[in-house]
Amino acid sequence: MNQIRPKVILQAHATRSLTALALLLHARDRGPRDMRKPLNTLIASLVVAIVIVVAVAVGGRIGSLIGQH
């Protein structure tokens, strides 16, 4: 048991090191699951922008109607 434990620790360290290196080297190569995340943010941002534009247009229209009376 005493001889196996250091090997397991070294193997775990090597695995973590290789995983970290792979993430550093291939961080730009995102999979399809990661590519959907910015799309959700983009859609939410567009919805918020449309709501703001509609609110400004309605507010301007109401203001012009009040100004005519």
C-alpha positions in Angstrom: 0.0 0.0 0.0 2.8 2.4 0.8 4.3 2.0 -2.7 1.1 2.5 -4.5 0.0 5.8 -2.8 2.9 7.9 -4.2 2.2 6.6 -7.7 -1.4 7.5 -7.5 -0.5 11.0 -6.2 1.9 11.5 -9.1 -0.6 10.2 -11.6 -3.3 12.6 -10.3 -0.8 15.5 -10.5 0.2 14.6 -14.0 -3.5 14.4 -15.1 -4.3 17.8 -13.6 -1.3 19.3 -15.2 -2.1 17.9 -18.6 -5.8 19.0 -18.3 -4.7 22.5 -17.4 -2.2 22.6 -20.3 -4.9 21.4 -22.7 -7.3 24.1 -21.5 -4.6 26.7 -22.0 -3.8 25.5 -25.5 -7.3 24.9 -26.8 -9.3 27.5 -25.0 -10.5 29.0 -28.3 -11.8 25.7 -29.5 -15.2 25.8 -27.9 -17.8 23.1 -28.4 -21.3 23.7 -29.6 -22.6 23.7 -26.0 -20.3 26.6 -25.1 -21.2 28.5 -28.3 -24.8 28.7 -27.3 -24.1 30.7 -24.2 -23.2 34.0 -25.9 -26.2 33.6 -28.2 -28.6 33.6 -25.3 -27.0 36.8 -23.9 -27.3 38.4 -27.4 -31.0 37.5 -27.7 -31.7 38.8 -24.2 -29.8 42.0 -25.0 -31.8 42.5 -28.2 -35.1 42.0 -26.4 -34.2 44.6 -23.8 -33.1 47.0 -26.5 -36.3 46.6 -28.4 -38.4 47.1 -25.2 -36.4 50.4 -24.5 -36.9 51.6 -28.1 -40.6 50.8 -28.0 -41.0 52.6 -24.6 -39.2 55.7 -26.0 -41.4 55.7 -29.1 -44.6 55.3 -27.1 -43.5 58.0 -24.7 -42.7 60.4 -27.6 -46.1 59.6 -29.2 -48.0 60.3 -26.0 -46.0 63.4 -25.4 -46.8 64.7 -28.9 -50.5 63.9 -28.4 -50.5 65.8 -25.1 -48.7 68.7 -26.7 -51.4 69.1 -29.4 -54.2 69.6 -26.9 
